Amino acid sequence: MSLQTRSICLLSSVLVPVLGVNLIAAESRLNPVDASLDRIDVMSIELRPSDVDLPVVTNRTSIDRGCPPEVMAHTDSDFGTGQYTLQAGFEQGESVGISFVMPAQAFPLKFESAQILFATFNATVQTTTEWSVLVYSGTPDNGSLIAQYSSDGKILPHLVMPPGTTGTILQFSIAADDPDQIFIQDDGSQTFTVAFRIDAHNSPGNPCISPPAETQNAFPATDVSGLASPTGNWLDLVPGSFCLCGTGWTNFQQLPAFCTPSGDWVMNTTVTPFNCGAAEGACCKLDGTCIETTELLCETLSGAFQGDSTLCVDVSCPDPQGACCVPATGACVDGVTEAQCTAFNGTFLIGNTCADVVCFPEGACCTIEGECVPDVSPEACAAFGGVFQGDGTSCATIECPAPEGWCCPDSAGCFEFDEETCLLFGGTWGGPGTSCSDADACDSTGSCPGDLNGDGVVDVDDVLEVLSNYGTSSGEGDVDGDGDSDVNDVLAVINGWGPC
């Protein structure tokens, strides 16, 4: 077996599990917590913006078309007690958001209210969370922020939760008779977004290195019924050296697979459209279920409106439809049934349209060595231990972090640096993906057999050290630890040839 082939085998058998450990340590969004909430409180806040002096963007206008408010949500949760997933790695300064596409004639929209579920899990202390609510015209990455209110502990109370495992629904609304209201104009995308931000945790950590203390903070929750809208759920991610999920506003579809929450945010918002259209009726959704709603909302759900005043009990909705990803052609086909999709060996995505999914994502991949590989699939990236950066990402704009490993001085102690920093200190570097928690940390012989001079690479210098001590029992040049320097030590250096 060649040295190159042997190195590839070692990579596939050793580096992937090592990478997994490092990702868990470096990326706190890998810490979702399943919790059963037997108690959920409600903190309801009705604000009168014209009466207070808060940092805020609002606008004044007037619409009254007699339209009923519309409750918009991606989650199917009823916000009651039961099973939820807490996103326990959620960092201070990050936001959760939900966006919706509305018909053009619905704008302007009047914001009425928004609510979100926060929860604690085995909290050992009372937690205090400072928060903000934000409203955008368009999506949060490309749209405009049109309103923002932040808790100050006086006019807008902070979120305070008791110890234990419990939930609180934070409800925020604008008083209906206040002259300062939030009106959302169409920016051309027919989209609006509502978000909540954690401005200050009760006990913050270090972004993407040490997550906020799980037992001392409240976190936003997702539902447990699966992710219904990959493009409608958003995260605003803080920057950091080891924040592998990305930075800035990112929807769930754009996140690397290992960072994507498994459900929708337990959050909704209520808006009143300018033009509400006809009365309510039965609406057949793509997943085959039926709800009674307005034609306007039915359209936003890509459903089929059955007519004014129709009832679901009288309607027979067609079989569930969705998008079908077809590997044979690399195409996405809309509006098909599961039977039709599987007949062509496709992957069926119930209730979705091709506009909501990326069937065969390709993008940049950061390897464990810190290199960027372009135009690969998430599966191909994971196969050689890389971290997929998201669909459509490019190595021209992605800066892969330099790999870290343990770094040891001549005296006792262990630190984690990239190779350049470690060598500037004159330390011994353990190689990419190693950690001070490894059993062989700071054991240069055990971690990299053949690297006698501890420079992180097995090369001709190590061969010369063996040869210069050949036939002696001084311990110098002894790779295999048998007490002398002989042909076995030369072979051990050759077998370990290359970077550690």
N, C-alpha and C positions, 0 to 999 in steps of 0.2 A: 504494500500500500504506500503511495506517495505521501510526502509530507503535506501537500496541498489537500489531497483527499482526506487524510487523517484530520486536518484542521477543520474541514467542513463537517465531518462526523462529530467532532467535539462540539462545534457550534450548535448543531441540531440537538445534541443530547444534554448540553450543559447550559448554554446561554439563555435559552428560552425560559427555563424555570427561574434562572437568576434574574432575568428581566422582569418576570412577573412579580418577584419580591420587591424589586426596586420601584416598579410602577405603583404598587400599593403604598409604599412609603412616600413616594413623591407626589402622587395625585390624589388629593383627599376626596374627590368626587367618586372614588371607588369604594365609599363607605356608606352605602344605603343601609337603613335599619328598618326591618319589618316590625311594626308595632300594632298591638291591639289596644285601641282607645276606648275605654269604658266611660270616660268623662270628656265632654267637649263643651267648653264655655263659649260665650259670645261677647266680644267687645265691640259695641256698636257706636260709631262716631258720626254725628251729623254736623257738618261744618257750615258756618256762615262766613264765606270768604270776605264779604264786604265789611264785616265787623272786626276783623283781626288783622294784625300786622305780621304776616308770615312770608318767607321767601316763596314766591308763587308766580306762575304765569297763567293768566286766565283771559277770557274775552267776554264781551257783552254783546248779545244780539237777541233776537226774539223770533221764535217760531212757535206756532200753535196750529197744527193741522189735525188735532184730535187723534193722533196715532197712539196706540197703547205701547208701553215700554216692552222691549224685547230682552229676555235674559239669554246671554250668549255664554256658552261654555264648551270646552272639549271633553271635560271629564264627565263620566256618568255617575259620579258620587252624589249622594243626597246630603253630604256634609254632616251626616249623623255618625254615631258611634260605630266602631267596627275596625276592620283591618286597613292599614295604610302603610306606605313606605316613606320614612323620613329621609330626606337627603342630608344626612348628617355631615357631609363634607362641605356644605355650603359655606362660602367664605364671607367675611365682613366686606361690604362694598359691592357685593354681587346682587343681581336682580333676577326675578322670575317674571316672565311675561306671557301673555296670550294674545294672539292677533286673529282677526277675522276679516274676511272679504265680504263686502256688502254690495248690492246693486247700486249703480251710480245715482239713481233717483232717490235713494234712501238718505243721501247727504243733503245738508249737514245733519250730523247725529248729536243729540243732546246726551251728555254723560249723566247718568243718574247715580250709579253706585258700583262698587266692586267689593268682592270679599275673597279671602284666602284663608286656608287652614294652616296654622303653625302648630307644631307639637314638640313635646319633650319626651325623652326616653330614659327612665331611671335617673332623672335629674336629682342630684344630691343637694342642690341649692335652689333658692328662688332666682329665676332668670329675668333679666331686663334687656329687651331688644329695642333699639332705636330703628325707626323705619321711615320709608317714604313711599308715596303712591305717585305714579307717573302715567300720563296719557299722551299717546303719540298719534299724529296723523300719518298713516303709512306704517311700514314695518320699523322696528326700533333701530335697525342697522342703517336704513336709508331714509327714514321719514323724519318728521319734525316733532320735537317735544313741545306740546302746547299747554301742558299744565303739570305742576309738580307741587306737592305738599309734603312737608317733613315733620315728624313728631318732635316736639320740644319739651315734653314732660309737663306742659301746663295747658295750653289750648288744645294741642293734639297730644294725648298721653302716649307714653312709651308702652310697649307690650310687656306686661309683667305677668309671669306664670309661676305657679307654685312648684315645689319639688315633686318628684314622682314622674309617672307616665300619664300625660294628659294632653288635650288639644284645646286650642282657642281659635275661633273663627273671628278674624279681624274684618269688620264690616266698615266701609268708608262710603259716605254719601254727601251730597251737597243739598242743603235745605232748598226745597222746591220754591220757596218764596223769596230766596235771596237774589238780588239783582246780578250778582257775579256768578255766572254759570259757565260750564265747560261745553263748548260747541266744537265738534270735530268736522273739519272741512275735508273734502276729497282732494288728495294731492295728486290724483291721476292714477293711483294704484287701487282705488276703491277699498282700501284697507285701513283699519285702525288697530291700535295696540294699547293694552292696559298692563301696567307692571307694578310690582312691589319690590323695593330694595331694602336690604338690611344695611343700615348705615353704621351700626355699631353692635357687635355681639356682646353678650354678658362676659364672655371669656374668649377673646379672639386667639387664633393661632398664628402661624407664619404661613402665608399663602402657598399652598401646594407642597409644603415641606412638613409642617406639623399642623394637622387639621384642628379646627376649633374643638375644644373639649366636648366630647359627646354627652357627658353627664352634667354639663354646666351651661348649656345653650338651648334655645328653641330653634327649630329648623322648619322650612316649608315642606309640605307633604305632596306626594303623588299618589294616584289611585293604584289599585292592584288588579285592574281588569284589562291591562294591556294598553299600549300606546295607540290612540286613535288618530292623532294628528301630528305627524313628525314635523310638518312645516308651521303649525300653529302654536307650538310650545317653544318658548325662548329662554335662554340663559345669557346674562351679561357677565362675562368671566373676567376676573381680575388678572392682571399680568403678573408674571413671576418666572424666575429662571427655570423652574421645573414644573410649570403648569402645562402639562402635556395635552390637555383638552382644547387649548387655544386661548384666545383673548378676545374681549369685546363681545358684542351681541352676536349670538349664534343660535340658530334654531336646531331642534333635536336631530333633524335630518343631516345637518352639516357636521355634527359632532362625531369624533371617532367612536366606533362601536362600543369600546370599553368604558366610555364616558356617558353614554346615553341612558337616561333614566328609563325604566321599563314601563312607566305609565304617564298619564297626563297630569299636569299640575291641578291640584284640588283648588280651583279658583274659577270664578265667573265674574261677569260684568253685566250691567243693565244699561241699555241705551234706548233712547226714543228716536225713531227715524223721522225725517222730514216728511217723507211720503210712505205711508204704510200699506197702501194698496187695499186689497179686498179683505173680507172677514176671514176668520180661521176656518180651516178644513183639514182633512186627512192628508198627510204627507208620507209617501213611501220612500224611505231612505235607501241608500245603496246597499246597506247590510241586510235588507229584507224586512226590517222593523218599520212600524208605523207610529207616527206621532201626530197630534193635532196642533197645528200652528198656523201662522199666517203664510201666505204665498211668498212673501219677502224672505222670511227665515227659511222656508223650505228650499228656496233657490240657493241660499248661502250654504246649505247642507248638501247641495248637488242632488236633492231629492226630486220626486215627481209629485207635484201638487194635484190632488184628486178633485178639487173644486170647492167653492164656497160652501160652508156648513156641512160638508161630508164628515162622516165619523169613521174612525178606524175599525169599529166593530162591523161596519158594513162594507169594508174594503178588503180585497184580497191582493196583497202586494206581491209582485213577482219574486222569483228566487233571488237570493242575495247576489249582488253584482260587485265588481271591483276591478282593480287593475291586474294584469297578468304579465309577468316578466318572463320572456321566452329566451332561454339560453341559446337555442339553435340559431336565432336571427339577431340576438342582442336588442330586440325591440320590446316596447311596452304597449300592450293592447288594452284599451279602455272598454268598460261596460260589458264585461263577459261574466259568465257564471263560473263557479269552481270546476264543474264538470268539463266545461269547454276548455278551461285553462289547463287542467291536468291531462286532458287528452293529447295535448301538444307538449307535454313534459314541462309546462311552465310553473312558475311559483305564483300562487293566487294570493292577493292582498285584499281581503274583504273590506268593502266600504270605502276604498281609496280610489282616487283617480291618478292617472299617470302624471298629472301636474303636481301631485303631493309626494311622489316617491322618486327615488333614483334607483333603477333596477340594478344597474351594473356600475357602481361607483369606481372611479379611478382618480388617483391623486398622488400627492407626494408622500413618501415614507421615510421616516427618520430611523436609521439603523442604530444598533447599540454602540457602534463606533462613532456616532455623531455625523455620519454621512447622510446625504439626501438622495433617495432613489426616486426618479420621476415616473409618473404614469403607471402605477401598479394598483391592483385591487386590494381591498382590506385583507382578503385571504392570503394573497401572495406576500403582502407585507408581514403578516403575522407568522408566515411559514419560516422566515429567516429572522424572527425575533424583533421585527421593527415595530414602529408606532405609526399607524396610519393617521394622516393629518386632515383628512376630510375630502369629500368629493370635489373635484375641480381645483384643488390646491396645486401650487406649482413650486418647484424647487427654486425658482427665480425670486420668490417672495418669502419662502419658508426658511427660517434660520434654526437648524437643528441644534439642540443644546449639546455642548461638549460632554462626553461621557465622564461620569465620576467613578471613583473607586477609592478603596482605603489608601491612606497615605500615612506612612509611619516615619517618625524621626529616629535617630540613633538611640535616643533614650526612650523611656516608656511613653505610651500614649498612642492614640489613633485618631485620625481626622479623615474627612471625606472631601477630596478635591478632584478637579480634572487633572490630567497628566501634566499639563504645562505648569500649573500652579504648584503641584507637588514637587516637580523637579526644580522649580525656582527656589523652593524651600530647602532643596537638597535631600528630600525624603525618598523613601522607597514606595513606589506606586504599585497597587495590587492589580491593576488592570481594569478595563471597562466593566461595569456591572457589579464589581465587588463592593462589600460594605463592611464597616467596622463591626457589625453584628455577626459576620461570618466566623465560623469556628476557626478557620485558618488565617484570620486577619493578622497582618504584621508578621506572618511566617512566610518569608519570601521563598524559602525552599519548598514548603508544602504547597503553596498556591501556584508556583510557577517552576516546576522541576527543570533544572538546567540553567536557571537564571542566577548564576553564582555571584555576579556583581550587583544584583538588585536594581538594574536600570530599566526593568520592565520589558526586556526583549532577550530572547535566547539567540545568540549569534556567535561570530568568530571569537569575540573577546572571552566568552565562556569556555570555548574549546581550548583556547590558549592557556586559560587558568588551569584546566585539567592537565594539559600536557606539561605545563611548567612544574607541576607537583606529581607527575606520573611516577608510580612506584613507591611513593612515600606513604607514611601513615600519620601524617601531621593533622589530617582533617581538612586541609586546604585542597580544593579541587575535588572533594568527595560529594558527588551528587546523590548517590543512592544510600548514603548513610551507613556503609559497611565498614568505615574506619580507614579506608585507603583509597588511593586514586589509581584506577586501572581502566582497562578497556570497557568495562561496564559503565563507567562514568562518562566515557566518550560517547557511547551509544545513547545514554540517557539525555545528553545534551542534544544529540542529533534528533532524537524522537520528540524533543520539546521545542524544536527550532521555530523561530518566529516570534511575533509579539505575544505577550502574555495575555 
